């Protein structure tokens, strides 16, 4: 395409030419006033000279038309999955592509698809402004034709002042969904991050019926990790406190849900997942030493080194037969407070330890039975036996023997041996990967012990063995509680560093935490955690198995997951997560839950299609807002100074921009022609004056 125009390149500045023109007019003015002959020809001669000084040229340009650029923004975020919006979106997108293809020779269409790069991004909502500005950053404003946005109206980063937002207009918004939609939403307004074990914390929730009438009530269900469900009646639109009791230390994941309301759009925002970390206020431990010995201080130092432990320690030095007539103020020892400890305050302790205890008549059988009942009800007992365990004075020959997993044979093995972790022990979290355990057929690298009370393991798991491969450490569950039995009193040799020592502190710490039912040390458990949009599933088992794992996803679909054994007793798998919500993992017995995303993601704060959000931007840029339910408007190309919207149509600007590829310049008023015209005019003026 070529165009021709006249351009001036004056030999003198325009101000000089203006002065010369003024002088010429002043010189010729008297002639015009008296109507002298030849004045017109003199004006023609002056004009010819002035035009020559202006130096006009004919300029011919070769122009290459440039396409205008239009942005087509497609909102493909999760809220578009509500109802029939996805079908509306796909149908409208296909039709718009066809209609814009008609203008392919003059219009370039750039498509921007809005998606969440991660599940956590749902908390940020739908972000359009910055991606759109980056999409058209290399396009001059004179080439922008406009923007067409396919969305449900839920855009969360529109500027407060649409005129200063810098959006490439006109912006035409085509809305999926329908006007006057209604939806019910569950909102967690307050949830504590931490709570004390066995104490009650409050979670505040609110149920909103968006677009519906005020008032009424709804049933909110609270689902616990063990499958228990509690129901709470809440008033719609009002905050309600729901009490939650934390039953164990570590994270507790709870699911809240509410039934769908009238004309419900989606149940995705009718559920919420909260995680509360349970912490123990103070651990109360009762340590009863039957007699002073070298290992007694090992227990005391271990328990006193933990600032969260309240230790009550008694060493029985004054049995009941010492109750004589000596005045109390002359006694250096006190009687053992049996009733207070084993009847009144027994259930206040988290762990009871008997260290080399033997029958001496200090604890009547009824109190020992109280300990058995305490364990059956969920308590924890650790028995570290001494030589008297194999004697007629053994504590096993009391009611407490019913709770102990190892029955004494009466034999005592007194020779050096190194404790060995059994195959079951390598799979159990209490003894797995203990420092220096050897493994792979290697002998442990820790020091020797020299005494072992022989027992027959009636129940439980034998995690470590001693001399002659006899049971050394046994863990067992009884009722709701747990029992540990150490069949030697030489663990203190590790604490003293004999022959390099051993991991006595780590072993006893893990054992105590297992007894107090810490989730991280469960031997039969399944754990699900989320890291970088991936769900990591870890299952622990002391028995080799290939149990199927079922994963229930937030959308209700159940998939089977295959685990791989990474360490003895530890099976793992990693599954990508694509949606926010609650993921429930089960092996048929144990259940684990993992929460993905925020409590109340912005993307689902209000899933109703909304024209009011984008209307100010559309108005400020000369665009429009249209419901696809009313039909897809046609698309026209209009000039910049014309209206960009009309009944049943939307307009994209036709700018007509171009790129100059070549220029040819020809003098429009050659100097010889100017001289001839000027001289000719002067001749005619002279001749006219001579007549």
C-alpha positions in Angstrom: 0.0 0.0 0.0 1.3 3.5 -0.9 0.2 7.0 -0.1 1.2 10.5 -1.4 1.4 13.7 0.6 2.9 17.2 0.3 5.6 18.1 2.7 7.5 21.4 3.1 11.2 21.8 3.9 11.7 25.7 4.0 15.0 27.2 3.1 14.6 29.6 5.9 12.8 29.3 9.2 9.0 29.8 9.0 9.4 33.0 11.1 11.6 34.5 8.5 9.2 33.5 5.7 6.3 35.1 7.8 8.3 38.3 8.1 9.0 38.4 4.4 5.4 37.7 3.6 4.4 40.6 5.9 6.9 43.0 4.2 5.5 42.0 0.8 1.9 42.7 1.9 3.0 46.1 3.3 4.7 47.0 0.1 1.8 46.0 -2.0 -0.9 47.5 0.3 -0.8 51.1 -1.1 -1.3 49.7 -4.6 -4.4 47.8 -3.5 -5.7 50.9 -1.7 -5.4 53.1 -4.8 -6.3 50.2 -7.1 -3.1 50.7 -9.1 -2.7 48.6 -12.2 -0.4 45.5 -12.0 -0.6 45.2 -8.2 -2.2 41.7 -8.6 0.7 40.5 -10.8 3.2 41.8 -8.2 1.4 39.8 -5.5 1.6 36.7 -7.8 5.4 37.3 -8.2 5.9 37.7 -4.5 3.8 34.6 -3.8 5.8 32.6 -6.3 9.1 33.6 -4.6 7.8 32.8 -1.1 6.5 29.4 -2.2 9.9 28.6 -3.7 11.5 29.5 -0.3 9.0 27.1 1.4 10.4 24.3 -0.8 7.4 22.0 -1.2 7.9 18.3 -2.1 5.7 15.4 -3.0 6.4 12.5 -0.6 5.2 8.9 -1.5 5.3 6.4 1.3 5.2 2.6 1.0 3.2 1.3 4.1 2.8 -2.2 5.5 -0.5 -2.5 7.5 0.0 -3.8 11.1 -2.5 -6.0 12.8 -4.3 -4.9 15.9 -3.9 -7.0 19.0 -6.8 -8.3 21.1 -6.6 -10.2 24.3 -8.9 -13.2 25.0 -8.9 -14.0 28.7 -10.3 -17.4 29.7 -11.0 -17.9 33.4 -10.3 -21.6 33.9 -10.1 -21.6 37.7 -11.9 -24.1 40.0 -15.0 -21.9 40.4 -15.8 -22.4 36.7 -16.5 -26.1 37.5 -19.7 -25.0 39.3 -22.9 -26.1 37.6 -22.9 -25.7 33.8 -20.3 -23.0 33.7 -17.7 -25.2 32.1 -20.0 -26.2 29.3 -20.9 -22.5 28.8 -17.3 -21.5 28.8 -16.2 -24.2 26.2 -19.1 -23.4 23.8 -18.6 -19.6 24.0 -14.8 -20.0 23.6 -15.2 -22.1 20.4 -17.7 -19.6 18.9 -15.5 -16.6 19.7 -12.5 -18.2 18.1 -14.5 -18.7 14.9 -15.8 -15.1 14.8 -12.4 -13.6 15.5 -10.8 -15.8 12.7 -12.8 -13.8 10.2 -10.6 -10.8 11.1 -7.4 -12.8 10.9 -5.9 -10.5 8.3 -6.2 -7.4 10.5 -6.4 -8.8 14.1 -4.0 -10.8 16.2 -5.6 -12.6 19.1 -3.6 -13.5 22.2 -5.2 -16.0 24.6 -4.6 -15.8 28.3 -5.8 -18.8 30.4 -6.1 -18.1 34.1 -5.2 -21.2 36.1 -3.9 -21.8 39.6 -0.3 -22.9 39.4 -0.7 -24.7 42.8 -3.4 -25.8 45.1 -2.4 -23.2 47.6 -3.0 -20.5 45.0 -6.7 -20.9 45.5 -6.3 -18.8 48.6 -5.3 -15.9 46.4 -8.4 -16.2 44.2 -8.5 -15.4 40.5 -5.7 -13.0 39.4 -6.2 -11.4 36.0 -4.7 -7.8 36.0 -1.0 -8.5 36.2 -1.0 -11.5 33.7 -3.0 -9.4 31.2 -0.7 -6.4 31.4 2.3 -8.8 30.9 0.6 -10.4 28.0 0.3 -7.1 26.1 3.5 -5.4 27.5 5.2 -5.4 24.0 2.2 -4.0 22.2 2.0 -0.1 21.6 -1.3 1.4 22.8 -2.1 2.5 19.3 -2.4 -1.2 18.2 -4.6 -2.6 21.1 -8.0 -3.5 19.9 -9.5 -4.5 23.3 -10.0 -7.4 25.7 -12.7 -10.1 25.9 -12.9 -11.8 29.3 -14.7 -15.1 29.7 -15.3 -15.5 33.5 -17.9 -16.0 36.2 -17.2 -12.5 37.5 -15.1 -13.6 40.5 -11.9 -11.7 39.8 -10.1 -10.7 42.9 -7.4 -8.3 41.8 -9.3 -5.6 39.9 -8.1 -2.0 40.8 -10.2 0.2 43.1 -9.9 3.0 40.5 -10.7 1.3 37.1 -9.6 4.4 35.2 -6.1 4.2 36.5 -5.7 0.4 36.3 -3.9 0.4 33.0 -6.2 -2.3 31.5 -6.2 -2.5 27.7 -9.7 -1.4 26.8 -12.4 -1.7 25.8 -12.9 -4.6 28.2 -15.9 -6.8 27.4 -16.9 -9.3 30.1 -18.8 -12.4 29.1 -20.2 -14.0 32.2 -20.8 -17.8 32.7 -23.5 -18.9 35.2 -26.7 -17.0 35.8 -28.0 -14.0 37.7 -29.5 -14.4 41.2 -27.7 -17.6 42.1 -27.7 -18.9 45.7 -25.1 -20.9 47.6 -24.5 -22.1 51.2 -21.0 -21.7 52.6 -19.3 -22.8 55.8 -16.7 -20.4 57.2 -14.2 -21.0 60.0 -13.9 -17.6 61.6 -11.5 -18.7 64.3 -9.4 -21.8 64.9 -6.6 -22.2 67.4 -3.3 -23.5 66.2 -2.4 -25.2 69.5 -4.2 -26.7 72.5 -3.5 -28.6 75.6 -4.0 -32.4 75.5 -7.2 -33.4 77.3 -8.4 -29.8 77.5 -11.2 -28.3 75.4 -10.6 -25.6 72.8 -13.2 -23.7 70.8 -13.6 -23.5 67.0 -15.8 -20.7 65.8 -17.8 -21.3 62.6 -20.5 -19.5 60.6 -22.9 -20.7 58.0 -23.8 -18.2 55.3 -26.7 -18.6 52.8 -25.4 -16.3 50.1 -28.2 -14.8 48.0 -30.8 -16.4 50.3 -33.1 -15.0 53.0 -31.7 -14.3 56.5 -32.5 -16.5 59.4 -32.9 -20.3 59.9 -30.5 -22.9 61.1 -28.3 -25.6 59.8 -26.6 -28.8 61.1 -22.8 -28.7 61.2 -21.0 -32.0 61.6 -17.6 -32.4 63.2 -15.7 -35.5 62.1 -12.9 -36.7 64.3 -9.8 -38.7 63.0 -11.2 -41.9 64.5 -14.4 -41.5 62.5 -16.6 -40.2 65.3 -19.1 -37.6 64.1 -20.7 -34.9 66.3 -23.6 -32.7 65.2 -24.1 -29.0 66.2 -27.2 -26.9 65.4 -26.0 -23.4 64.3 -27.9 -20.2 63.4 -27.3 -19.1 59.8 -25.3 -15.9 59.6 -24.2 -16.1 63.3 -20.9 -17.2 64.8 -21.1 -20.4 66.8 -18.5 -21.9 69.0 -17.9 -25.7 68.7 -15.9 -27.4 71.5 -13.1 -29.7 70.6 -11.2 -31.9 73.1 -7.6 -32.9 72.0 -7.0 -36.5 72.8 -3.3 -36.8 72.0 -0.2 -34.8 71.4 0.7 -33.9 67.9 -1.5 -32.7 65.0 -5.2 -33.5 65.1 -7.0 -33.0 61.8 -10.8 -32.3 62.0 -13.3 -32.0 59.3 -16.3 -29.7 59.5 -19.2 -29.9 57.1 -22.7 -28.6 56.5 -25.5 -29.9 54.3 -26.3 -28.1 51.1 -28.8 -25.3 51.2 -31.7 -24.6 48.8 -30.5 -24.1 45.2 -26.9 -25.1 46.2 -24.3 -24.4 43.6 -21.4 -26.5 45.0 -20.5 -28.4 48.1 -16.9 -27.5 47.8 -17.3 -24.6 50.2 -19.6 -26.6 52.5 -16.6 -28.3 54.1 -13.6 -27.0 56.0 -10.6 -28.8 57.4 -8.7 -27.6 60.5 -5.5 -28.8 62.1 -4.8 -28.3 65.8 -1.5 -29.3 67.3 -1.9 -30.9 70.7 0.8 -30.2 73.3 1.1 -31.7 76.8 1.0 -29.1 79.6 3.3 -31.1 81.9 4.1 -34.8 81.9 3.7 -36.3 85.3 5.9 -39.3 85.9 5.9 -41.5 89.0 9.2 -43.4 89.5 9.3 -46.0 92.3 12.7 -47.5 93.0 12.6 -50.7 95.0 16.1 -50.3 96.3 19.1 -48.1 95.8 21.4 -49.2 93.0 23.9 -47.9 90.4 21.2 -47.4 87.7 18.8 -45.4 89.8 20.4 -42.1 89.0 20.3 -42.9 85.3 16.5 -42.8 85.4 16.4 -39.7 87.6 18.9 -37.8 85.4 17.0 -38.7 82.2 13.6 -37.6 83.5 14.8 -34.5 85.3 16.7 -33.3 82.1 13.4 -32.7 80.4 11.8 -29.4 81.6 8.4 -30.6 80.6 8.4 -33.5 83.0 7.3 -33.3 86.6 9.0 -36.2 88.3 7.8 -37.8 91.6 10.5 -40.2 92.7 10.4 -42.5 95.7 13.0 -45.0 96.8 11.7 -47.5 99.3 14.1 -47.5 102.2 11.7 -47.9 105.1 9.3 -50.8 104.7 6.2 -51.2 107.0 8.0 -53.5 109.4 10.1 -50.5 110.5 7.0 -48.8 111.9 8.2 -48.7 115.6 7.7 -46.3 118.4 10.4 -43.9 117.4 9.1 -40.3 117.5 8.4 -38.8 114.1 10.6 -35.7 114.8 13.5 -38.1 115.2 13.1 -40.0 111.9 15.2 -39.1 108.9 13.0 -41.2 106.6 9.3 -41.0 105.9 6.7 -43.6 105.3 5.9 -44.3 101.6 2.6 -42.4 100.8 0.9 -45.4 99.3 -2.7 -44.4 99.5 -2.1 -40.9 98.1 -0.1 -42.1 95.2 -1.8 -45.4 94.2 -5.4 -44.6 95.1 -6.1 -40.8 95.2 -3.7 -39.4 92.6 -2.7 -42.4 90.5 -4.7 -41.3 87.4 -3.0 -37.9 87.4 0.3 -39.5 86.3 1.1 -40.0 82.6 3.7 -42.7 83.2 4.4 -45.1 86.2 7.9 -46.6 86.3 8.9 -49.5 88.7 12.7 -49.8 88.9 14.0 -53.0 90.6 10.8 -53.2 92.7 10.2 -56.3 94.8 7.5 -57.4 97.2 8.2 -56.0 100.6 4.7 -55.4 101.9 4.9 -51.7 101.1 2.1 -51.9 98.4 -0.9 -54.0 99.3 -2.3 -56.1 96.5 -5.3 -53.7 96.1 -3.0 -50.9 95.2 -1.1 -53.1 92.6 -4.5 -54.0 91.2 -5.2 -50.2 91.0 -2.2 -49.9 88.7 -3.5 -52.7 86.5 -6.8 -50.9 86.2 -5.0 -47.7 85.5 -3.1 -49.3 82.6 -6.3 -51.0 81.3 -7.9 -47.6 81.3 -5.2 -46.0 79.1 -2.3 -45.5 81.5 1.4 -46.3 80.9 3.6 -48.7 82.9 7.4 -49.3 82.5 9.0 -52.2 84.5 12.8 -52.3 84.8 13.4 -55.5 86.5 16.2 -56.5 88.9 17.5 -59.8 90.3 14.6 -60.2 92.6 12.3 -60.4 89.6 13.5 -64.1 89.3 12.9 -64.7 93.0 9.9 -65.6 95.2 9.7 -61.8 96.0 9.1 -61.0 92.3 6.5 -58.3 91.5 5.3 -60.7 88.9 3.7 -62.8 91.7 1.3 -59.9 92.5 -1.8 -58.7 90.7 0.6 -56.5 88.7 1.9 -59.6 87.0 -1.3 -59.7 84.9 -0.1 -56.6 83.1 3.5 -57.7 82.4 4.2 -59.4 79.1 7.3 -61.3 80.3 7.0 -64.2 82.8 10.2 -64.9 84.8 11.7 -68.4 84.4 13.7 -68.0 87.6 17.0 -68.0 85.8 19.5 -65.1 85.8 22.2 -64.9 83.1 25.3 -63.1 84.4 27.8 -62.7 81.6 28.7 -60.1 79.1 26.5 -59.5 76.1 25.6 -56.7 73.6 21.8 -56.0 73.2 20.7 -56.9 69.7 17.7 -55.3 67.9 15.4 -58.1 66.6 13.8 -58.2 63.2 10.6 -56.9 64.8 12.7 -54.2 66.5 14.1 -53.0 63.2 10.5 -52.4 62.1 9.3 -50.8 65.3 9.8 -47.0 65.6 11.0 -47.3 69.2 14.2 -49.3 68.3 14.4 -48.7 64.5 17.6 -46.9 63.4 19.1 -46.6 66.9 22.6 -45.2 66.7 25.1 -48.0 66.5 22.6 -50.8 66.0 24.7 -52.4 63.4 22.2 -54.1 61.0 22.8 -56.1 57.9 24.3 -58.9 60.0 26.8 -56.6 61.8 27.3 -56.7 65.5 26.0 -53.6 67.4 28.7 -51.0 68.1 27.5 -50.2 71.7 28.9 -51.5 75.0 28.1 -54.7 76.8 25.7 -55.4 79.6 26.4 -58.2 82.2 23.0 -59.3 83.7 19.8 -60.5 82.2 16.7 -61.8 84.0 15.4 -64.6 81.8 11.7 -64.4 80.9 9.2 -66.1 78.6 7.5 -63.5 76.4 3.8 -64.3 76.7 2.5 -61.3 74.8 3.7 -58.2 73.0 6.7 -57.5 70.7 10.3 -58.4 71.6 12.3 -55.5 70.3 15.7 -56.4 71.7 17.4 -59.6 72.9 20.3 -60.2 75.2 22.5 -63.2 76.2 21.4 -66.5 74.6 19.0 -64.6 72.4 16.6 -64.2 75.3 14.0 -61.3 75.5 15.5 -58.1 76.8 13.0 -55.3 75.8 9.3 -56.2 75.4 6.5 -53.8 74.5 2.8 -54.7 74.9 -0.6 -53.2 74.7 -3.2 -54.1 77.4 -6.7 -52.7 77.3 -6.4 -49.1 76.4 -2.9 -48.7 77.9 0.6 -49.9 77.3 3.4 -51.7 79.1 7.1 -51.9 78.6 9.4 -54.4 80.3 13.3 -54.2 80.4 14.7 -57.5 81.7 18.0 -56.1 82.9 19.2 -53.5 85.4 22.4 -52.7 83.5 21.3 -50.0 81.1 23.2 -47.6 83.3 26.4 -48.9 81.8 25.6 -47.1 78.6 25.0 -43.9 80.5 28.4 -44.2 82.1 30.1 -44.7 78.7 31.3 -48.2 79.4 33.0 -49.7 76.3 31.7 -46.7 74.3 28.3 -46.6 75.9 25.1 -46.7 73.9 21.9 -44.8 73.0 20.3 -45.2 76.4 18.8 -41.7 76.4 17.3 -42.1 72.9 16.0 -45.6 73.7 14.3 -44.6 77.0 13.0 -41.4 75.5 11.3 -43.2 72.6 10.0 -45.9 75.0 8.5 -43.4 77.3 6.8 -41.5 74.4 5.5 -44.7 72.9 4.0 -45.6 76.3 2.3 -42.2 76.4 0.9 -42.9 72.9 2.8 -40.2 70.9 1.5 -40.6 67.3 5.0 -40.4 65.8 6.0 -43.6 67.5 3.0 -45.7 66.6 4.1 -49.1 65.2 0.9 -49.7 63.3 0.0 -46.3 61.8 -0.5 -44.4 58.6 0.5 -40.8 58.1 -0.4 -38.4 55.3 1.4 -35.0 54.9 1.4 -32.5 52.1 4.6 -31.0 50.7 4.8 -28.9 47.5 1.4 -30.0 46.1 2.3 -33.6 46.7 0.6 -36.0 49.2 3.2 -38.1 51.0 1.8 -41.3 52.5 3.8 -43.2 55.1 2.6 -46.5 56.6 4.4 -48.3 59.5 3.9 -51.9 60.4 5.8 -54.5 62.4 4.4 -57.2 60.2 5.4 -57.4 56.5 2.4 -56.9 54.4 1.1 -55.4 51.2 -2.2 -54.1 52.4 -4.0 -52.0 49.8 -4.2 -48.3 50.6 -7.3 -46.4 49.6 -7.2 -42.6 49.1 -10.4 -40.7 49.3 -10.0 -37.4 47.4 -12.0 -34.1 48.1 -14.2 -34.7 45.1 -15.4 -38.0 46.6 -13.4 -40.2 44.2 -11.5 -43.2 45.8 -8.3 -44.4 44.2 -5.9 -47.2 45.2 -2.3 -46.3 46.1 0.6 -48.8 46.0 3.3 -48.3 48.6 7.0 -49.1 48.4 9.0 -50.4 51.4 11.8 -47.9 51.9 13.0 -49.2 55.2 12.1 -52.2 57.4 8.5 -51.6 58.5 8.2 -48.3 56.6 6.2 -48.0 53.4 5.9 -44.8 51.4 4.1 -43.4 48.3 3.8 -39.9 46.9 0.6 -38.7 45.1 0.2 -35.4 43.3 -2.7 -33.3 44.7 -4.8 -31.2 42.3 -7.5 -29.8 44.5 -7.8 -28.2 47.9 -9.7 -30.0 50.6 -9.4 -33.1 52.8 -7.6 -36.2 51.7 -8.4 -39.3 53.7 -6.0 -42.3 53.6 -7.0 -45.7 54.9 -5.4 -49.2 55.1 -8.7 -50.7 56.3 -7.8 -50.3 60.0 -5.9 -47.0 60.4 -7.1 -43.7 58.9 -5.0 -40.6 58.3 -6.2 -37.2 57.0 -4.3 -34.4 55.4 -5.6 -30.9 54.7 -4.6 -29.2 51.5 -5.0 -25.5 51.1 -6.4 -22.7 53.3 -9.3 -23.0 55.7 -11.4 -20.5 53.6 -9.8 -20.1 50.2 -10.7 -16.9 48.4 -11.6 -18.8 45.3 -14.6 -20.3 47.0 -15.5 -17.4 49.3 -18.4 -16.6 47.0 -18.9 -18.8 44.0 -22.0 -17.0 42.7 -21.6 -15.5 39.2 -21.4 -11.7 39.7 -21.6 -8.9 37.3 -21.0 -6.1 39.8 -17.3 -6.9 40.3 -16.2 -6.3 36.7 -18.8 -3.7 35.7 -16.7 -0.6 36.8 -13.8 -1.7 34.7 -15.9 -2.4 31.7 -17.6 1.0 32.0 -14.3 2.9 32.5 -12.7 1.3 29.4 -15.8 1.7 27.2 -16.6 -2.0 27.3 -19.6 -4.0 28.4 -20.8 -6.8 30.7 -23.0 -9.6 29.1 -24.5 -12.8 30.4 -23.8 -15.8 28.2 -27.2 -17.2 29.4 -28.7 -14.3 27.4 -26.8 -15.3 24.2 -23.3 -14.6 22.9 -23.1 -11.1 21.3 -21.6 -10.7 17.8 -18.1 -9.1 17.4 -17.5 -6.0 15.2 -14.5 -3.9 14.3 -15.1 -0.2 15.0 -13.0 2.9 14.8 -11.5 4.4 17.9 -13.9 7.4 17.9 -17.0 5.3 17.7 -19.0 3.5 20.4 -17.5 0.1 21.3 -20.8 -1.6 22.4 -24.3 -1.9 21.1 -27.4 -4.0 21.4 -26.4 -7.6 20.7 -22.8 -6.8 19.8 -19.4 -5.8 21.2 -16.7 -3.9 19.4 -12.9 -4.2 19.0 -11.1 -1.1 17.9 -9.8 -1.0 14.3 -6.7 1.3 14.7 -5.3 1.1 11.2 -1.7 1.3 12.3 1.0 0.7 9.8 4.8 0.4 9.3 6.5 2.6 6.7 8.8 0.4 4.5 9.9 3.0 1.9 9.8 6.7 1.1 10.2 8.5 -2.4 10.4 12.3 -2.4 10.0 14.5 -5.5 10.2 18.4 -5.6 6.7 19.7 -6.1 7.9 23.3 -7.1 11.3 23.3 -8.9 13.4 26.5 -8.6 13.3 27.1 -12.4 9.5 27.0 -12.4 9.5 29.5 -9.5 11.8 31.8 -11.4 9.7 31.6 -14.5 6.5 32.3 -12.7 8.0 35.2 -10.8 9.6 36.8 -13.9 6.4 36.2 -15.9 4.3 37.9 -13.2 6.7 40.9 -13.1 6.6 41.2 -16.9 2.8 41.2 -16.9 2.7 43.7 -14.0 5.1 46.1 -16.0 3.0 45.7 -19.1 -0.2 46.3 -17.2 1.2 49.5 -15.7 2.4 50.7 -19.1 -1.1 50.6 -20.6 
